[in-house]
Amino acid sequence: MGSLFTGCTSSVFTPTASPNPWADDYSSLSSMENYRSWGTYNVHDPSCCKIGDYYYMYSTDAIFRENRKEAEEKGVPLGFIQMRRSKDLVNWEFLGWALPEIPQEAVEWVHSHAGGHGATNIWAPYIIPYNNKYRLYYCVSAFGRKTSYIGLAESNSPEGPWTLAGYAVKTDDTTAMNAIDPSITVDPSNGKWWMHYGSFFGGLYCVELNPETGLPLVEGDRGHLVARRANYKKDNLEAPEIIYNPDLKEYYLFVSYDPLMTTYNVRVGRSDKAEGPFIDYFGKELKDTTNNFPILTAPYRFKNHPGWAGTAHCAVFTSDDGQYFMAHQGRLSPQNQMMDLHVRQVFFTKDGWPVVSPERYAGSNPREFSAADLVGEWEVIRVQEPLYERQLEAGQILWGEGELQDEEWNMSYFVYLEKDGKLGENKGIWDFAKEDQSLQLTLNGEVVKNLIVFAGHDWENETETVLFTGLDSRGRSVWGKRIK
């Protein structure tokens, strides 16, 4: 290996102090009358789309310390489906709620098929423009059952008001699938619309929609299976998010594993067809009864922070200039009750797999790095699947078990990149390719190649720094940030 620093003439980068855009703990703003301050707070199951000057985000109406009596007394219009907007993906304005009530037809379906239970709020909305209108899909369900309803509302504005436009899928205890968590993609080659949906109950399904109506092309069609896990008693799978990458000409199906409050994590498969079949990192179909990889996010803890759980149910979207981003909830540990918005940059590896930033997006200015910029102390996280076996109910943790076990954390450790291309304490070597901003290094005896290097914000230490992300040979994410 040649000299790492040949031709380096610019000043060497060092992490610089930079305050965080907002605080992680929002307990002081949790009272119902503070809802206008919930720009990045109480975010759960987001869907996001750039419309005009703004990124619009819609999400499940899940609220930390929700108090409906207090809201009613203080005139707070809790109305289901939270709405936000942002010009920069960092500063978010809370707009309120999209619908004034749960649509009556959805309530009647759920109550009549679940013994009068359920239909207490609206879950997992999804936004998509069509011609000069905006379509907002929404879900009403009974917890722990397959009795669910995916409805459609339309508006001439992303901020509403919304007009109800029927239902896409209805399910009950007699169906194989569960009508929840919709995500839609459009095939650019033929204009066909495909909706992916489903959950723990029966797996994930795909159904063709009529572009003119936004409803199934064939009335009553619930589609075909695209993803499942082997054990329907405990192994949770839900929250499909389908996108198309026109540069790679591939569709990517992001899915969420495990319980939403604790070990929630994101996996992904890909296909050259919107309707699948979807293949994972090892060439296995997502509808096989094996756990799939890559794994992109999972509970993690860097130094100087209590850590994040529940890092899944993602939205994946693009900016006007084609940059990819992922949004998902992050539950602030150790209690895992507060739901913060996490927005992360998304990159694609040389092999065409998406990977995400180890840190939340804070509007950092992009820059090109040299090998000299990377010399110093780093924190590294190897993102792994949970190793602790939970006993679950309907794919979720049992009451009172909302905190993570030690075996469920992905903890950071220190690695020192020395000037001579070696890692501290004779642990291996590292090499940086400036032309494509990629890093190769040895971690615990394993050579990890093609790590993507980029500028970002270190939320735990409140600095602007240099980050990397990528995958190891086993399809697990590898994250790093320079701290000194």
Buried (B, 14 or more C-beta within 10 A) or exposed (E): EEEBBEEBEEEBBBBEEBEBBBEBEBBEBBBBEBBEBBBBBBBBBBBBBBBEEBBBBBBBBBBBEBBEEEBEEEEBEBBBBBBBBBEEBBEBEBBBBBBEEBBEBBBEBBBEBBEEBBBBBBBBBBBBEBEEBBBBBBBBBBEBBBBBBBBBBBBEEBBBEBEBBEBBBBBBEEBEBBBBBBBBBBBEEEEBBBBBBBBBBBBBBBBBBEEEBBBBBEEEBBBBBBBBBEEBEBBBBBBBBBBBBEEBEBBBBBBBBBBBBBBBBBBBBBBEEBBBBBBBBEEBBBBBEEBBBBBBBBBBBBEEBEBBBBBBBBBBBBEEEEBBBBBBBBBBBEBBBBBBBBBBBBBBBEEEBBBBBBBBBBEBEEEEBBBBBBBBEBBBBBBBBBEEEBEBEBBBBEEEBBBBBEEBBBBBEEBBBBEEBBBEEEBBBBBBEBEEBBBBBBBEEEBBBBBBBBBBBBBBBEBBBBBBBBBBEEBBBBBBBBBB
